[in-house]
Each structure stands twice: as C-alpha cells, then as structure tokens.
C-alpha cells in the first residue's frame, strides 16, 4: 500500500479505480462527481491525486451491504434478460 501522501497522475488513478485513463479524463470533464478531487499544481497542466484523498473519496462512495445485494441482483436480472432477448 502506498504512503498516504503519495501522489499520482491519471495512470496511477487508473490502477486504483480500475478504470481506463481515457474514461477518467472524459469523466473529469463530463461527470466530475465520478472522479476523486484532484490537486492542481501551479504552472502544471497535469492534475495529481493524493492517495489518502482517493481512499477517503472511495469510502464515501461505499454502499451498505443491502444496497449492493439489490444492485447486484438487478444487474444480474438485466444481463439475463438481455441474453434471453438475443436468443
């Protein structure tokens, strides 16, 4: 686990969130609430993220176990229905 004050760019954030760099870049513009807040270093165009802030943001996004079960059940139902519709 990185030191809490470790900073990283889109590539590091991509690994932590399991999302592509391309998706993160577009989400930062189109849906900024779906990406952790970044630091903007004066004189640099690259955003940086602090590891501890990203983990804190992820924890704030956590859902209760009952919500996860409902969401997973709905996703599985949707996937099954889509598969059945194509057959």
MONORMO-V707802 format. One record per residue. N is the residue number from 1. PHI is phi in radians with two decimals (999 if undefined). PSI is psi as a letter, one per 40 degrees, with the letter a starting at -180 (none if undefined). NEAR is the number of other C-alpha atoms within 12 Angstrom. Layout:
N/PHI/PSI/NEAR  N/PHI/PSI/NEAR
//
This chain:
1/999/h/9  2/-1.16/i/14  3/-1.05/i/12  4/-0.96/d/15  5/-1.63/e/15  6/-1.10/h/18  7/-1.91/i/24  8/-2.64/i/26  9/-1.68/a/26  10/-0.95/d/30  11/-1.10/d/22  12/-1.19/d/23  13/-1.10/d/34  14/-1.03/d/21  15/-1.21/d/16  16/-1.19/d/26  17/-1.64/e/22  18/0.98/f/15  19/-2.32/i/19  20/-1.24/i/17  21/-1.04/d/20  22/-1.03/d/15  23/-1.11/d/21  24/-1.08/d/30  25/-1.07/d/24  26/-1.23/d/17  27/-1.13/d/19  28/-1.09/d/20  29/-1.58/d/14  30/-1.43/d/12  31/-2.39/g/14  32/-1.02/d/15  33/-1.23/e/17  34/-1.63/e/22  35/-2.32/h/32  36/-1.04/i/33  37/-1.09/h/26  38/-1.88/i/28  39/-1.73/h/20  40/-1.96/h/16  41/-1.40/h/13  42/-0.97/h/9  43/1.51/e/7  44/-2.10/i/9  45/-1.62/e/11  46/-1.53/h/17  47/-1.33/i/25  48/-2.21/i/26  49/-2.05/i/31  50/-1.67/h/27  51/-0.87/d/28  52/-1.06/d/23  53/-1.18/d/24  54/-1.15/d/32  55/-1.11/d/25  56/-1.08/d/16  57/-1.09/d/21  58/-1.08/d/20  59/-1.10/d/13  60/-1.18/d/14  61/-1.55/e/15  62/-1.04/i/13  63/-1.90/i/14  64/-1.19/i/12  65/-0.94/d/10  66/-1.16/d/11  67/-1.21/d/12  68/-1.12/d/15  69/-1.05/d/13  70/-1.10/d/14  71/-1.13/d/15  72/-1.11/d/15  73/-1.12/d/14  74/-1.15/d/14  75/-1.10/d/14  76/-1.13/d/15  77/-1.10/d/14  78/-1.08/d/14  79/-1.13/d/14  80/-1.12/d/14  81/-1.09/d/13  82/-1.13/d/12  83/-1.14/d/11  84/-1.16/d/10  85/-1.21/d/9  86/-1.48/e/8  87/-1.53/none/7
//
